[in-house]
């Protein structure tokens, strides 16, 4: 029996008002692996996520989720498929007026689960991302930036324990220590829970650390597809220019991966300071 990819884009074209956004984009994401979509601002990275969620439809091409072509699905079926995905938005996108517990349990409440079950799920998923369940009564603005991102990941997990998790710039604005805890968590969810994921980022070090395979976009075109090692060795002029300012960050990320203890659980401390992001706002 053929083991189909959990996610697959096949020759996807997408435009807005006659402006080409994606051109002939193809890539698979095997089950339990992480695909990183890398590229400069405006290259079409976030469009990948919107298409995968069925919020937009391609002009042509096919997008498969667990073997099902979502470009042929009805709106009702798309909603069902979307329930199998957890989304971690930029900056976490927590509801400011809700407590941490209410944020994590939001989807369960919407689905009509009893309060006791929701409370247990909130405690379970906060612990899963390395946070003390006692934080459930805090407001988001009482937490550091790194802790808010972990709450956002807990919310994504609590939403029906999805097989697929989509990360949109998950470390933007975080200090290096907090960002490392987030990338460690993404790796742990993949390696211990078998989550399939796509991470959109412009952070080179994060891409090399997290990705099983990397797709690099330039103005909507795939200019590279392969492993982090293959990307580091690529001699394409665009790739060389794109990576040149960040070679030290790539080397540091590679070194951290080599000394990282398998199965190590990230610590709980976070600071709220920001770190600069290549090609983006600090």
C-alpha positions in Angstrom: 0.0 0.0 0.0 1.3 3.4 -1.0 1.8 5.8 2.0 0.3 9.0 0.7 1.7 12.3 2.0 -0.4 14.0 4.7 -0.2 17.2 2.7 0.6 17.7 -1.0 0.6 20.7 -3.4 0.6 19.8 -7.1 1.3 22.5 -9.7 -0.6 25.2 -7.8 -1.1 28.5 -9.4 -2.7 31.4 -7.6 -3.2 35.1 -8.5 -5.0 38.1 -7.1 -6.3 40.7 -9.5 -4.1 39.3 -12.3 -1.0 39.5 -10.1 0.7 36.2 -9.9 1.2 35.1 -6.2 2.2 31.5 -6.7 3.4 29.9 -9.9 3.6 26.1 -10.3 4.2 25.3 -6.6 4.6 21.6 -5.8 5.7 19.8 -2.7 4.7 16.9 -0.4 4.7 16.8 3.4 5.0 13.1 4.6 3.2 12.2 7.8 5.0 13.2 10.9 7.4 15.6 9.2 7.8 19.4 9.1 8.0 21.3 5.9 9.4 24.9 6.2 8.3 27.5 3.7 11.1 30.1 3.6 11.5 33.2 1.6 11.7 37.0 1.7 8.7 39.2 2.5 6.1 39.1 -0.3 7.3 35.8 -1.7 3.9 34.0 -1.2 4.7 32.1 2.0 1.5 32.9 4.0 -0.6 32.3 0.8 0.4 28.6 1.2 -1.4 28.4 4.6 -4.5 30.2 3.4 -4.8 27.8 0.4 -4.2 24.8 2.6 -7.0 25.9 5.0 -9.3 26.4 2.1 -9.8 30.1 2.8 -8.6 30.7 -0.8 -8.8 28.4 -3.8 -6.0 28.1 -6.4 -6.6 29.2 -10.0 -5.3 25.8 -11.0 -3.6 22.8 -9.5 -4.5 20.5 -6.7 -4.0 20.5 -2.9 -4.4 17.2 -1.0 -4.9 16.7 2.7 -4.7 13.1 3.8 -5.2 12.0 0.2 -8.3 14.1 -0.4 -8.3 16.9 -3.0 -9.6 20.0 -1.1 -9.9 21.9 -4.3 -12.9 19.6 -5.1 -14.5 19.7 -1.7 -17.8 21.3 -0.8 -17.8 24.2 1.8 -19.2 21.8 4.3 -16.5 19.2 3.7 -13.8 22.0 3.8 -15.0 22.9 7.3 -14.6 19.3 8.4 -11.1 19.0 6.9 -10.1 22.3 8.6 -11.1 20.7 12.0 -8.1 18.4 11.6 -5.7 21.4 11.5 -4.4 23.4 14.4 -3.4 27.0 13.5 -0.7 29.0 15.3 -1.1 32.6 14.0 1.5 35.3 13.9 2.1 36.9 17.4 -0.1 34.1 18.8 -3.3 36.0 18.2 -4.8 35.2 21.6 -8.1 36.8 22.7 -7.1 39.7 24.9 -10.4 39.7 26.8 -10.2 36.0 27.7 -8.1 34.2 30.3 -5.4 31.7 29.3 -7.7 28.9 30.1 -10.6 30.4 28.1 -8.2 30.8 25.1 -7.0 27.2 25.2 -10.5 25.8 25.7 -12.3 28.1 23.3 -12.9 25.5 20.5 -14.0 22.9 23.0 -16.5 25.3 24.5 -17.8 26.2 21.0 -18.2 22.4 20.3 -20.4 22.1 23.5 -18.0 20.0 25.7 -18.9 20.0 29.4 -17.0 22.4 31.7 -15.2 19.6 33.6 -13.8 18.1 30.3 -12.7 21.5 29.1 -10.9 22.2 32.4 -9.1 18.9 32.2 -8.1 19.5 28.6 -6.8 23.0 29.4 -4.6 21.6 32.2 -3.4 18.7 29.9 -2.4 20.9 27.0 -0.8 23.7 29.1 1.4 21.0 30.6 2.1 19.6 27.2 3.6 22.9 26.1 5.6 23.2 29.3 3.4 25.7 31.1 2.0 25.4 34.7 -1.7 24.7 34.5 -2.1 27.3 37.3 -1.6 29.9 34.7 -5.1 29.2 33.4 -6.6 32.2 35.3 -4.0 34.7 34.0 -4.7 37.2 31.2 -2.5 37.0 28.1 -0.9 40.4 28.8 0.4 39.1 32.1 2.6 36.6 30.2 5.8 37.0 28.4 5.9 36.8 24.6 7.3 33.3 24.6 4.7 32.1 27.1 1.9 33.6 24.9 3.2 31.6 21.9 3.1 28.4 23.9 -0.5 29.2 25.0 -1.3 29.7 21.3 0.2 26.2 20.6 -1.8 24.7 23.4 -4.9 26.2 22.0 -4.1 24.7 18.6 -3.6 21.3 20.2 -6.8 21.5 22.3 -8.8 22.2 19.1 -9.6 18.5 18.5 -6.0 17.3 18.9 -5.3 17.8 15.2 -3.0 15.7 13.1 -1.7 18.8 11.2 -0.4 22.0 12.8 0.3 25.1 10.8 2.7 27.7 12.2 2.8 31.3 10.7 6.0 33.0 11.8 5.9 31.4 15.3 9.0 33.0 16.7 8.7 36.6 15.3 9.5 39.2 17.9 10.8 36.8 20.5 14.2 36.9 22.2 16.6 34.1 21.2 16.0 32.0 24.4 12.2 32.1 24.0 12.4 31.4 20.3 14.6 28.4 21.0 12.0 27.0 23.4 9.3 27.4 20.7 11.3 25.6 18.1 12.2 22.8 20.6 8.5 22.5 21.3 7.6 22.2 17.6 10.2 19.5 17.2 8.9 17.6 20.2 5.3 17.7 19.0 6.5 16.2 15.7 8.8 13.6 17.2 6.8 12.4 20.2 3.2 13.0 19.0 3.7 12.5 15.2 2.3 15.9 14.2 2.6 16.8 10.6 3.3 20.5 10.2 4.1 23.4 7.9 6.0 26.3 9.3 6.1 29.6 7.4 9.1 31.8 8.4 11.7 34.2 7.2 14.0 33.2 10.1 16.9 31.2 8.6 18.1 29.6 11.8 14.6 28.4 12.8 14.1 26.9 9.3 17.4 24.9 9.5 16.6 23.7 13.0 13.0 22.6 12.5 12.5 21.6 8.9 12.8 18.0 7.6 12.6 19.7 4.2 12.6 23.3 3.1 10.9 25.0 0.2 12.3 28.4 -0.7 10.0 30.8 -2.6 11.0 33.9 -4.6 8.1 36.0 -6.0 5.8 33.0 -5.9 8.2 30.6 -7.6 9.9 27.6 -6.0 13.6 28.2 -6.3 14.7 25.4 -3.9 13.3 22.2 -2.4 15.3 19.9 -0.3 16.9 19.2 3.1 18.5 21.9 5.3 21.9 20.4 4.4 21.2 20.6 0.7 20.1 24.2 1.1 23.2 25.1 2.9 25.3 23.5 0.1 23.2 25.0 -2.8 25.2 27.2 -5.2 22.2 28.9 -6.9 23.0 32.7 -7.0 19.6 33.6 -5.4 20.1 31.1 -2.6 23.7 32.2 -2.0 22.6 35.9 -1.8 19.6 35.0 0.4 21.7 33.0 2.9 24.8 35.1 2.9 23.8 37.5 5.8 22.8 34.6 8.0 25.6 32.1 7.6 26.6 32.6 11.3 23.0 32.0 12.4 22.8 28.8 10.3 26.1 27.5 11.7 25.0 28.3 15.3 21.6 26.5 14.7 23.4 23.5 13.3 25.8 23.4 16.3 22.8 23.5 18.7 21.1 20.6 16.9 24.3 18.5 17.2 24.6 19.0 21.0 20.8 18.9 21.8 19.8 16.1 24.1 17.2 13.9 22.4 13.8 14.2 24.1 14.9 17.1 26.2 11.9 19.1 27.4 12.3 22.9 27.1 12.4 24.9 30.3 9.5 27.0 31.6 11.2 30.4 31.9 10.7 33.0 29.3 11.5 36.6 28.9 9.5 39.1 27.0 12.3 40.9 25.1 12.2 40.9 21.3 14.8 39.7 18.9 15.5 41.1 15.4 14.2 39.0 12.5 16.0 39.0 9.1 13.8 40.7 6.6 11.1 41.7 9.1 10.2 43.9 12.0 11.9 43.3 15.4 
